[in-house]
Amino acid sequence: MIGPNVRQDIIAALREHGNTITLPVSGVTYRLKLTPDDANPFDDTDCYGRIEWIRQYGSRERPAGFTGNAEKIHINGDAAWWQPPADIKRSDPAFPAFRRAVLSVAEYGHIVATLERCEGTDAYGNLIVRAVSSIGGWEPFPSDVDMAEIVGQLIDDMEGNNGQV
């Protein structure tokens, strides 16, 4: 079981892919990995709205089911229509930040965060992973506040599973 002070130290140290922290008393090392999530964030959820690729260059026709709230966007150089979710209003002060988040997810996809608990090294000097916890579906480029939440959830998940690989 990780004590609250050690938990806070781990959360504070792990902010980016490849960050590690070695606990001084136990010698246990925790390592964070951030990797691409293969799932399409627009397939099974409507939280970001819907996206339809524009198949004909210069087409101004909205796809079926897209309203006047839809807009053309560019994702990795390709044009698409984006229909925001019905419950998100353009007049909401948070809409510009939401739009940026949607464009970021559309362009880069989600990430998977993985926390590894390592003890010792193998014959080649590589850390030996003794326990692992992963959670996918995170938006790319998380803030420090989001990273603290992510790492905290990974620790809780690892501890809840008794640290079993």
Phi and psi restraints in degrees (value plus and minus 20) as a CYANA .aco file:
   2 ILE   PHI    -110.1   -70.1
   2 ILE   PSI     109.1   149.1
   3 GLY   PHI     -92.5   -52.5
   3 GLY   PSI     141.8   181.8
   4 PRO   PHI     -82.3   -42.3
   4 PRO   PSI     -56.0   -16.0
   5 ASN   PHI     -89.7   -49.7
   5 ASN   PSI     -61.7   -21.7
   6 VAL   PHI     -85.3   -45.3
   6 VAL   PSI     -60.7   -20.7
   7 ARG   PHI     -77.0   -37.0
   7 ARG   PSI     -65.7   -25.7
   8 GLN   PHI     -84.6   -44.6
   8 GLN   PSI     -57.2   -17.2
   9 ASP   PHI     -83.5   -43.5
   9 ASP   PSI     -62.4   -22.4
  10 ILE   PHI     -84.1   -44.1
  10 ILE   PSI     -66.7   -26.7
  11 ILE   PHI     -79.9   -39.9
  11 ILE   PSI     -61.8   -21.8
  12 ALA   PHI     -87.6   -47.6
  12 ALA   PSI     -52.5   -12.5
  13 ALA   PHI    -103.5   -63.5
  13 ALA   PSI     -47.6    -7.6
  14 LEU   PHI    -121.1   -81.1
  14 LEU   PSI      79.7   119.7
  15 ARG   PHI    -143.5  -103.5
  15 ARG   PSI     -44.6    -4.6
  16 GLU   PHI    -156.5  -116.5
  16 GLU   PSI     141.8   181.8
  17 HIS   PHI     -72.8   -32.8
  17 HIS   PSI     109.0   149.0
  18 GLY   PHI      70.6   110.6
  18 GLY   PSI     -30.1     9.9
  19 ASN   PHI     -81.1   -41.1
  19 ASN   PSI     121.8   161.8
  20 THR   PHI    -153.0  -113.0
  20 THR   PSI     138.8   178.8
  21 ILE   PHI    -161.3  -121.3
  21 ILE   PSI     111.0   151.0
  22 THR   PHI    -127.4   -87.4
  22 THR   PSI     104.9   144.9
  23 LEU   PHI     -96.5   -56.5
  23 LEU   PSI     108.6   148.6
  24 PRO   PHI     -83.9   -43.9
  24 PRO   PSI     -58.9   -18.9
  25 VAL   PHI     -96.1   -56.1
  25 VAL   PSI     -69.3   -29.3
  26 SER   PHI    -108.6   -68.6
  26 SER   PSI     -41.8    -1.8
  27 GLY   PHI      56.3    96.3
  27 GLY   PSI     -15.3    24.7
  28 VAL   PHI     -91.4   -51.4
  28 VAL   PSI     117.2   157.2
  29 THR   PHI    -132.1   -92.1
  29 THR   PSI     114.8   154.8
  30 TYR   PHI    -128.9   -88.9
  30 TYR   PSI     114.5   154.5
  31 ARG   PHI    -148.4  -108.4
  31 ARG   PSI     116.7   156.7
  32 LEU   PHI    -124.6   -84.6
  32 LEU   PSI     115.0   155.0
  33 LYS   PHI    -145.8  -105.8
  33 LYS   PSI     115.6   155.6
  34 LEU   PHI    -140.5  -100.5
  34 LEU   PSI      98.5   138.5
  35 THR   PHI    -150.9  -110.9
  35 THR   PSI     139.9   179.9
  36 PRO   PHI     -82.9   -42.9
  36 PRO   PSI     122.1   162.1
  37 ASP   PHI    -114.7   -74.7
  37 ASP   PSI     105.2   145.2
  38 ASP   PHI     -93.3   -53.3
  38 ASP   PSI     -36.5     3.5
  39 ALA   PHI     -90.3   -50.3
  39 ALA   PSI     122.4   162.4
  40 ASN   PHI    -100.5   -60.5
  40 ASN   PSI      97.3   137.3
  41 PRO   PHI     -86.8   -46.8
  41 PRO   PSI     -30.6     9.4
  42 PHE   PHI    -124.4   -84.4
  42 PHE   PSI     -18.1    21.9
  43 ASP   PHI     -97.7   -57.7
  43 ASP   PSI     -73.5   -33.5
  44 ASP   PHI    -131.1   -91.1
  44 ASP   PSI      -7.8    32.2
  45 THR   PHI    -163.4  -123.4
  45 THR   PSI     135.1   175.1
  46 ASP   PHI    -131.1   -91.1
  46 ASP   PSI      -9.3    30.7
  47 CYS   PHI     -85.6   -45.6
  47 CYS   PSI     -44.2    -4.2
  48 TYR   PHI    -121.4   -81.4
  48 TYR   PSI     -25.7    14.3
  49 GLY   PHI      73.6   113.6
  49 GLY   PSI    -179.9  -139.9
  50 ARG   PHI    -144.1  -104.1
  50 ARG   PSI     130.4   170.4
  51 ILE   PHI    -147.2  -107.2
  51 ILE   PSI     114.8   154.8
  52 GLU   PHI    -149.7  -109.7
  52 GLU   PSI     109.0   149.0
  53 TRP   PHI     -91.8   -51.8
  53 TRP   PSI     124.3   164.3
  54 ILE   PHI    -105.3   -65.3
  54 ILE   PSI      98.4   138.4
  55 ARG   PHI    -109.2   -69.2
  55 ARG   PSI     -44.7    -4.7
  56 GLN   PHI    -137.0   -97.0
  56 GLN   PSI     102.5   142.5
  57 TYR   PHI     -77.3   -37.3
  57 TYR   PSI     113.5   153.5
  58 GLY   PHI      63.8   103.8
  58 GLY   PSI     -21.6    18.4
  59 SER   PHI     -84.5   -44.5
  59 SER   PSI     114.7   154.7
  60 ARG   PHI    -129.7   -89.7
  60 ARG   PSI     -18.2    21.8
  61 GLU   PHI     -98.4   -58.4
  61 GLU   PSI     107.8   147.8
  62 ARG   PHI     -93.0   -53.0
  62 ARG   PSI     126.0   166.0
  63 PRO   PHI     -85.6   -45.6
  63 PRO   PSI     137.6   177.6
  64 ALA   PHI     -77.3   -37.3
  64 ALA   PSI     115.0   155.0
  65 GLY   PHI      66.3   106.3
  65 GLY   PSI     -26.3    13.7
  66 PHE   PHI    -110.6   -70.6
  66 PHE   PSI     115.3   155.3
  67 THR   PHI    -119.2   -79.2
  67 THR   PSI    -193.9  -153.9
  68 GLY   PHI     -86.5   -46.5
  68 GLY   PSI     -29.8    10.2
  69 ASN   PHI    -101.5   -61.5
  69 ASN   PSI     -31.8     8.2
  70 ALA   PHI     -93.0   -53.0
  70 ALA   PSI     135.5   175.5
  71 GLU   PHI    -164.3  -124.3
  71 GLU   PSI     136.7   176.7
  72 LYS   PHI    -101.2   -61.2
  72 LYS   PSI     117.8   157.8
  73 ILE   PHI    -153.0  -113.0
  73 ILE   PSI     147.9   187.9
  74 HIS   PHI    -141.3  -101.3
  74 HIS   PSI     109.5   149.5
  75 ILE   PHI    -144.6  -104.6
  75 ILE   PSI      94.8   134.8
  76 ASN   PHI      30.6    70.6
  76 ASN   PSI      18.6    58.6
  77 GLY   PHI      67.2   107.2
  77 GLY   PSI     -26.6    13.4
  78 ASP   PHI    -123.1   -83.1
  78 ASP   PSI     125.3   165.3
  79 ALA   PHI    -108.0   -68.0
  79 ALA   PSI     124.0   164.0
  80 ALA   PHI    -169.9  -129.9
  80 ALA   PSI     141.5   181.5
  81 TRP   PHI    -117.7   -77.7
  81 TRP   PSI     118.6   158.6
  82 TRP   PHI    -140.7  -100.7
  82 TRP   PSI     103.9   143.9
  83 GLN   PHI    -125.6   -85.6
  83 GLN   PSI      86.5   126.5
  84 PRO   PHI     -82.2   -42.2
  84 PRO   PSI     137.8   177.8
  85 PRO   PHI     -78.5   -38.5
  85 PRO   PSI     129.5   169.5
  86 ALA   PHI     -81.8   -41.8
  86 ALA   PSI     -48.6    -8.6
  87 ASP   PHI    -107.0   -67.0
  87 ASP   PSI     -18.8    21.2
  88 ILE   PHI    -123.4   -83.4
  88 ILE   PSI      97.9   137.9
  89 LYS   PHI    -119.2   -79.2
  89 LYS   PSI     118.6   158.6
  90 ARG   PHI     -82.2   -42.2
  90 ARG   PSI     -45.5    -5.5
  91 SER   PHI     -98.0   -58.0
  91 SER   PSI     -30.9     9.1
  92 ASP   PHI     -87.6   -47.6
  92 ASP   PSI     112.7   152.7
  93 PRO   PHI     -79.4   -39.4
  93 PRO   PSI     -42.3    -2.3
  94 ALA   PHI    -106.2   -66.2
  94 ALA   PSI     -24.4    15.6
  95 PHE   PHI     -79.1   -39.1
  95 PHE   PSI     -64.9   -24.9
  96 PRO   PHI     -79.1   -39.1
  96 PRO   PSI     -59.3   -19.3
  97 ALA   PHI     -88.0   -48.0
  97 ALA   PSI     -59.0   -19.0
  98 PHE   PHI     -82.9   -42.9
  98 PHE   PSI     -64.2   -24.2
  99 ARG   PHI     -80.1   -40.1
  99 ARG   PSI     -63.9   -23.9
 100 ARG   PHI     -81.1   -41.1
 100 ARG   PSI     -61.1   -21.1
 101 ALA   PHI     -83.3   -43.3
 101 ALA   PSI     -62.7   -22.7
 102 VAL   PHI     -82.8   -42.8
 102 VAL   PSI     -65.0   -25.0
 103 LEU   PHI     -82.9   -42.9
 103 LEU   PSI     -59.4   -19.4
 104 SER   PHI     -84.2   -44.2
 104 SER   PSI     -65.2   -25.2
 105 VAL   PHI     -85.1   -45.1
 105 VAL   PSI     -61.3   -21.3
 106 ALA   PHI     -83.7   -43.7
 106 ALA   PSI     -58.5   -18.5
 107 GLU   PHI    -100.9   -60.9
 107 GLU   PSI     -60.2   -20.2
 108 TYR   PHI    -130.6   -90.6
 108 TYR   PSI     -36.3     3.7
 109 GLY   PHI      58.3    98.3
 109 GLY   PSI     159.6   199.6
 110 HIS   PHI    -103.8   -63.8
 110 HIS   PSI     149.0   189.0
 111 ILE   PHI    -140.0  -100.0
 111 ILE   PSI     139.1   179.1
 112 VAL   PHI    -129.6   -89.6
 112 VAL   PSI     107.7   147.7
 113 ALA   PHI    -121.5   -81.5
 113 ALA   PSI     110.1   150.1
 114 THR   PHI    -147.7  -107.7
 114 THR   PSI     108.8   148.8
 115 LEU   PHI    -128.6   -88.6
 115 LEU   PSI     108.6   148.6
 116 GLU   PHI    -135.0   -95.0
 116 GLU   PSI     115.7   155.7
 117 ARG   PHI    -123.5   -83.5
 117 ARG   PSI      98.7   138.7
 118 CYS   PHI    -135.5   -95.5
 118 CYS   PSI     122.1   162.1
 119 GLU   PHI    -156.2  -116.2
 119 GLU   PSI      99.4   139.4
 120 GLY   PHI      58.8    98.8
 120 GLY   PSI     159.9   199.9
 121 THR   PHI    -152.2  -112.2
 121 THR   PSI     136.6   176.6
 122 ASP   PHI    -106.7   -66.7
 122 ASP   PSI    -194.1  -154.1
 123 ALA   PHI     -82.8   -42.8
 123 ALA   PSI     -38.4     1.6
 124 TYR   PHI    -119.2   -79.2
 124 TYR   PSI     -17.3    22.7
 125 GLY   PHI      66.0   106.0
 125 GLY   PSI     -12.1    27.9
 126 ASN   PHI    -104.6   -64.6
 126 ASN   PSI     124.5   164.5
 127 LEU   PHI     -82.1   -42.1
 127 LEU   PSI     123.7   163.7
 128 ILE   PHI    -118.1   -78.1
 128 ILE   PSI      99.1   139.1
 129 VAL   PHI    -100.7   -60.7
 129 VAL   PSI     103.3   143.3
 130 ARG   PHI    -125.4   -85.4
 130 ARG   PSI     -44.3    -4.3
 131 ALA   PHI    -172.2  -132.2
 131 ALA   PSI     132.7   172.7
 132 VAL   PHI    -167.6  -127.6
 132 VAL   PSI     127.7   167.7
 133 SER   PHI    -161.8  -121.8
 133 SER   PSI     114.3   154.3
 134 SER   PHI    -153.4  -113.4
 134 SER   PSI     124.4   164.4
 135 ILE   PHI    -158.8  -118.8
 135 ILE   PSI     105.3   145.3
 136 GLY   PHI    -122.3   -82.3
 136 GLY   PSI     159.6   199.6
 137 GLY   PHI      64.9   104.9
 137 GLY   PSI      -2.0    38.0
 138 TRP   PHI    -107.3   -67.3
 138 TRP   PSI     124.0   164.0
 139 GLU   PHI     -87.3   -47.3
 139 GLU   PSI     127.0   167.0
 140 PRO   PHI     -87.6   -47.6
 140 PRO   PSI     136.9   176.9
 141 PHE   PHI      38.6    78.6
 141 PHE   PSI      34.4    74.4
 142 PRO   PHI     -85.4   -45.4
 142 PRO   PSI     126.5   166.5
 143 SER   PHI     -93.0   -53.0
 143 SER   PSI     151.7   191.7
 144 ASP   PHI     -80.8   -40.8
 144 ASP   PSI     -58.1   -18.1
 145 VAL   PHI     -84.0   -44.0
 145 VAL   PSI     -64.6   -24.6
 146 ASP   PHI     -84.4   -44.4
 146 ASP   PSI     -60.4   -20.4
 147 MET   PHI     -83.2   -43.2
 147 MET   PSI     -58.2   -18.2
 148 ALA   PHI     -81.6   -41.6
 148 ALA   PSI     -61.4   -21.4
 149 GLU   PHI     -85.0   -45.0
 149 GLU   PSI     -64.5   -24.5
 150 ILE   PHI     -81.2   -41.2
 150 ILE   PSI     -72.0   -32.0
 151 VAL   PHI     -84.4   -44.4
 151 VAL   PSI     -59.3   -19.3
 152 GLY   PHI     -79.9   -39.9
 152 GLY   PSI     -62.9   -22.9
 153 GLN   PHI     -85.7   -45.7
 153 GLN   PSI     -57.9   -17.9
 154 LEU   PHI     -85.3   -45.3
 154 LEU   PSI     -61.6   -21.6
 155 ILE   PHI     -82.5   -42.5
 155 ILE   PSI     -67.3   -27.3
 156 ASP   PHI     -79.2   -39.2
 156 ASP   PSI     -62.4   -22.4
 157 ASP   PHI     -85.2   -45.2
 157 ASP   PSI     -63.0   -23.0
 158 MET   PHI     -84.6   -44.6
 158 MET   PSI     -64.8   -24.8
 159 GLU   PHI     -87.5   -47.5
 159 GLU   PSI     -56.3   -16.3
 160 GLY   PHI     -85.8   -45.8
 160 GLY   PSI     -46.2    -6.2
 161 ASN   PHI    -116.4   -76.4
 161 ASN   PSI      -3.3    36.7
 162 ASN   PHI      36.8    76.8
 162 ASN   PSI       5.7    45.7
 163 GLY   PHI      49.2    89.2
 163 GLY   PSI      -0.9    39.1
 164 GLN   PHI     -99.6   -59.6
 164 GLN   PSI     118.7   158.7
